[in-house]
Amino acid sequence: MVIYGTALLSLCLLVGLILGKLIGFAMGIEANVGGVGIAMLLLILVCGKLQAKGLMTPPTQGGILFWSSIYIPIVVAMAASQNVRTAVSGGTVAIVSGTLVVLVCFALVPMISRIGRSEGDLDSATNSSAGGDNA
């Protein structure tokens, strides 16, 4: 089976890793800072440009979709496990700040869910939840 899009994905990954290493070097850290994220953003931008110009064939689009369905969940899982491991070994400040960020995000969900709704939508949602069952 031929998998298309591998060269584009690997080129974006190499460029992202190099940029991440350079960012880490500029910050004085001996680590890759955001290289995989840069690679994914670069892949999105390059694919968008190629599609807009009509240069990306359907088999290549399918190949990119195949790789992204495998690649992104693995990278997210690896990054999450590293973040938890680092937070636990980093001490109390890392755990407290991580917990605080999660709580703030939970608190902002109702506000963010209201974005884009009209006043009529908000009034009907409030009345239906406050009125209960009208039977």
N, C-alpha and C positions, 0 to 999 in steps of 0.2 A: 504494500500500500504506500502510495506516495503522499507525503505530508507537505503541503505547500505553506509558505510563509515562514519557514524555519530560519532562513537567512535574515529576513527582516527582523524577526524576534531576537535572534542572537546578536545582530548588529546593535539594536536598541539596548539590549542587556549589557553588552560590552561598553557602549558609550555611557550608560547610566552608572555602571560600576566604576569606570574611570572618573567620572564627575563626582561620584560619592566619595571616592578615595581622595580626590583633590580638595573637596570641601572639608573632609576630616583632617587632612594635612594643614589646611588654612586655619582650622580651629585648634590645632595642636593636639589632635586626638589620633591615635594610631588605629583608626577604624574607618569603615565605610559608613558614611553618614547619608542615608537616604538614597543610596544607589539603585536599589530595586524599585523604589517609588519613582525615581527619576526615569528609569527604564520604562516603566508602565506608562507614565505620562508621555514620554517620547513616542512610544508605540502608538498611543491614541492619536497624538498629533500627526505623526507620519501617515498613519492609515487614513485619517481624515483628509489630509492633503492629497494623497494618492487617489482616494475615491472621488474627491471633488474634480480632479483632473481626468478622471476616467482611466487611470493607469493600473488600477487594481482589478485583476480578473476574479470572477466568482470562485474558482478553485483556491486562489490565494486567500480570499476572504474567509472561506470555509476552514482553511488551514489555520489562520490566525484565531478564528473562533474556537477551533479544537484545542490549540495550545493554551489559549486564555482560560478555557474551562478546566484545564488541568493545572496550569501554572499558578494562577492567582490564588485559589484556595490553599495550595501548599505553601506559598510564600506568606500568606496571612497567618496560617497556623504556626509556621516557624517563627515569625516575628512576634506573635502573641506569647509563645512559650519563652522566648528570650526575654521579652519585657517582664513577664511574671518572675522569671528566675532572677533578673537583675533587680527588680523591685524588692524581692524578698531578701536578697543579699545586700541591698543598698541600705536597708534599715527602715526605721519608722517614718521618716520624712517622705520617702517614696511611696509607702503604703498609704499614708494619710492623704497625700496630694492626689494619688490615683483615685482613692475613694471619694474625695471631694469633687473631682472632675466628673465622676460618674453620677453623683448626686445632683450636681448642677445640670447635667444633661437631662436627667430624668425630670427635673423641675422645669426645664425649658420646653419639654415636649408639648404641653398644652398651648403654650404661646406660639410655637412654630406651627402647630396644626391649624391655627387660626389664620395664618398668612394665606392670602388669596381668596378667602371666603368673603362674600358680601354680607352686609348687615342682615338681610333677609334670611340667609342661611344660618347665621348665628342665632337669630331670634327663634326660628323654627326648631333648631337643635336644643335650645334652652327650654322652650315650652314643652317639647316632647319628652325631655328627660325629667322636667319638674312636674308635669302633669300626671305622670304615671299611666296607668291603664284606664281608659275612658269607658270601659264597658260596664 
